[in-house]
Amino acid sequence: MMDVVDEPITANSVLPARREPLSLTTADGLQLVGEVALPLDHQPRATIVCVHPLPTHGGMMDSHVLRKMAWRLPAMSDIAVLRFNTRGTASAAGASEGEFDSAEGEGLDLRAAIDEAQRRGLPNIWLVGWSFGTDVVLKHGNVDPVRGAVLLSPPLRFATAEDVRVWQTAGRRVVAFVPEFDDFLPPQAAREAFAVAPAIDVVAVSDAKHLWVGERFVGDLLNRIVHVIEPDSEDLPSHWTGPMDKWSDLA
């Protein structure tokens, strides 16, 4: 049971939400594992569909930034968060069928997640990709009813210049948050790579690194994401008054 508290939000803070496991079916017949987190007692104002980092290097739906989105944003911002394991990826929630496909077949995985959000009537759908997930979003996310996309630490490993260029005329807002000390595509290199689509905003984040480790960076990043999706929203609180759980991976 959650305790009623008034305390700082920390790396393992879990705020109230309705959390439901998902089984997504792709167009090529694979079953994917996922979860949707919704505001506790009312409808969301917006929806985030997350695509995780590179699964061959440990990326999954529980990668920490995505998991903290699901823990916090339904309660803080009335934003639904849908996460899933791409093909061949496993997490504590289970393993998705299939095999890693270098951001090609993963496009079908993303489509299945978007379709699930639509089926549930979730509003104002945005995509948030992190690292490898940004490649999947750039290659396959320029589809209805997606409103826009947020790219975290885009490496442009699998996405081509043409994949980027098509977003220029898409009519969807795209913002790339690039860590100052990114291991793969630091801010100046990112500005040059994204220059083929000037409509994409490339935002350098001071002192940050590719993995966004540390609550200082995660809290700031979630705040930035919410302001992209809901520009008139207030800053996310640093404290929470009300029920709060504390996650432990040792439990």
Secondary structure, 3 states (H helix, E strand, C coil): CCEEEEEECCCCEECCCEEEEEEEECCCCCEEEEEEEECCCCCCCEEEEEECCCHHHCCCCCCHHHHHHHHHHHHHHCEEEEEECCCCCEECCEECCCCCCCCCCHHHHHHHHHHHHHHCCCCCEEEEEECHHHHHHHHHCCCCCCCEEEEECCCCCCCCHHHHHHHHHCCCEEEEEEECCCCCCCHHHHHHHHHHCCCCEEEEECCCCCCCCCHHHHHHHHHHHHHHHCCCCCCCCCEEEEEEEECCCCC
